[in-house]
Amino acid sequence: MLEIHHLVKHFGTLIAVDDVSFAVARGEVLGFLGPNGAGKSTTMKMITGFVPPTLGTAVICGHDITRAPIAAKRCIGYLPEGAPAYPDMTAAEFLDFIAHIRGFSGREAKRRIGRIVETIHIAEVLHQPIETLSKGYRRRVGVAQALLHDPQILILDEPTDGLDPNQKYEMRKIIEDMRPNKAIVISTHLLEEVEAVCSRAIIIAHGRILADATPSELARRSRHHNAVRFAASGATDAQLCAELQRLPAVAAVDAARDGEGLLIFPRGGQDIVADVADLARVHRWQVTLLRVEQGRLDDVFREITTAASESAPFAAAA
């Protein structure tokens, strides 16, 4: 449904996006991850036709954004960075305005506005000027305008920015409910959001794609994948560490930073929990904690983007 072909964007001598290509199918929620200045928002602006690419293009439901921009934009719901809106309009007036420029009027406009107001839960602020709304409610109004015409493609730049924990949960549920019938791209800094709603993640830095995989595949690249959190009585931590480090499949043993036991790291992500349990039985340790870690996206994100920063010959823009 969404195909990105070799997008490049130069701002003078600055290379903001450098040969980005990917595709998103119906039913996918793609998390677009990267540090500040990675090129995420610039890529989204090119996909949606807000910024012309220096090279390359995006094809939305078969329509080239550079050759058939109106047809392409009919298929897109876009929440830009900052969710800009007319501040002196009420939320109701703004959504009515969006409905009309999308080609809806009369009963159809009212039906669509009513449906989206209920979906996004903004009825209580519907008649307040947008400039008086909290950041979270302004964000919700921005999401409402993106969904009003029921687009096949959703491009959401930080959709939960400014929302409280309950609102974030609701927004993630809305995204999950829409997922089967749409192709969705979410730019976010929140790794827990990727784990919660995304079926796939792209990590970008300095305008280049550095990783493209499912969240679980990325987590398996973490040092913590298959690490074992372990605690036992019957020996000191120093004695436990010494014995555990003798296991051939163990790469290292460290005290957990949160103080909850030891962290036993495997070589090459091997499954070592059975070896640890066997060792505990041999030494007759009384095991009080034995848990396998799944891997941490923050480790992988930091490792990938830090390596890119150290090797990058230029800087990118947001």
Secondary structure, 3 states (H helix, E strand, C coil): CEEEEEEEEEECCEEEEEEEEEEECCCCEEEEECCCCCCHHHHHHHHCCCCCCCEEEEEECCEECCCCHHHHHHCEEEECCCCCCCCCCEHHHHHHHHHHHCCCCHHHHHHHHHHHHHHHCCHHHCCCEHHHCCHHHHHHHHHHHHHCCCCCEEEEECCCCCCCHHHHHHHHHHHHHHHHHCEEEEECCCHHHHHHHCCEEEEEECCEEEEEECHHHHHCCCCCCCCEEEEEECCCHHHHHHHHCCCCCEEEEEECCCCCCEEEEEHHHCCCHHHHHHHHHHHCCEEEEEEECCCCHHHHHHHHHHHHHHHCCCCCCC
